[in-house]
Amino acid sequence: LWTCSWSCNGKILGVSGVDRVIRLYGVNEDCEILRLKNELKGAHNKTIRSLSFCPRRARIAAASFDGTVSIWSGKSSADSSMEWSCTATLEGHENEVKSCGWGVFLNEQAEEEQVFLATCGRDKTVWIWAMTESIDEVSEEDDFECLAVLQNHEQDVKCLVWHPSEPLFLTGSYDESILAWGPLNPSLDDWVSVGKLARELNGTVWSLSFSPDGKAL
């Protein structure tokens, strides 16, 4: 296993790894037992390195060593269980995608919330994607627009994390740095590096996490 992630409501645990299968475990009403509910497969031909649940939609992003990111959409069935299908495959990274993460923030220009996905990988790049439909729309396929391909890191980018309430995320790299990324304007369509962690680091940054209030890293 390479990755595990909880859904934002705490009811689903997703795990995946070398066998390229995303297994979703659901909790019972007392939150005491986890049972296997779904097995999502067929989207990747190499290890799945990272999973991320969207905070506002029934969506899962899976980043793989095959250089792609799959998007899975969940819908409630007649028996109240969830049925998942692959609704998009994001391509562009030259090789292994190491991490992915969702951010949902207010687009002040459009006066509505917008869904973003950040991805990073071995090719030293950080990609910013935006879902092109409204957050409240339901469709059989998901469409994404690439807003930026950022190349400020000097080595393999290992991990990323979104701020819990601000349009800002951090990436950690094999180059021993942590960079911050954010938008240049209220429309959130132009993203750049906005800073670097000042503290000296002595090795690869493998993992990042904000406190729930976003005041500590």
Residue, then its C-alpha position, 0 to 999 in steps of 0.5 A: l500500500w502506498t496511500c490512504s485517505w479519508s473522505c471529508n465526512g469521515k465515512i469512507l476510507g480509500v486505500s491503494g498501492v502497487d496492485r492499482v486497485i482503489r479499495l473503499y471501506g465504509v463505516n457502520e452507523d456506530c463507526e466501529i467497523l470498516r467493511l469493503k464497499n467498492e473496488l475501483k480498477g482499470a484506470h491505471n497500469k502502474t502503482i497508485r501513489s496518492l488518493s484525494f477526496c474532493p471536499r464538496r463533491a463525490r469525487i476521488a482523484a488518484a495519482s499514478f506512477d503511469g503519469t496520469v491522474s484518474i477522477w472517479s465520480g460517486k452516485s447513490s444507488a437504489d439501496s443507498s450504496m455508492e456506485w463509482s465510475c471513472t469520469a476523467t483521466l488527466e494527462g500531461h506529466e512526463n512520468e510518475v505523479k507523486s501527489c494530488g489534492w483538491g481545493v474548493f474556493l470562492n471565485e470572486q469574479a464569478e461569485e461562485e465556488q470553484v473546484f481545483l485539483a493540484t498535481c505534482g511529480r517526478d518531472k519537477t512540475v506542479w500542475i493546476w487544474a480547474m473543473t469547468e462546470s459548476i460545482d452543483e452540476v452533475s454529469e457523466e464525464d468531468d471536464f478539466e482545464c489546465l490553468a498552469v504548469l509550474q516549474n519552480h522546483e529543482q527536483d522530484v516533487k513528492c507531496l502537496v497540501w491545500h490550506p483548509s480555507e484559503p486558495l493556497f497550497l504547499t509542495g514539498s520536494y526532493d530538492e529539500s524545499i517547501l514552496a507556496w503557490g497561490p493565484l494572482n487575481p480574484s478570478l483564480d485563473d493565474w497561479v504562481s509561486v508566492g513564497k518559500l519556507a524560510r527554515e532550512l531543511n536537511g533532506t527530502v520533504w515527504s509529507l505535509s499537513f496543515s492544522p485544521d484551522g490552517k494556522a500551523l504546518 
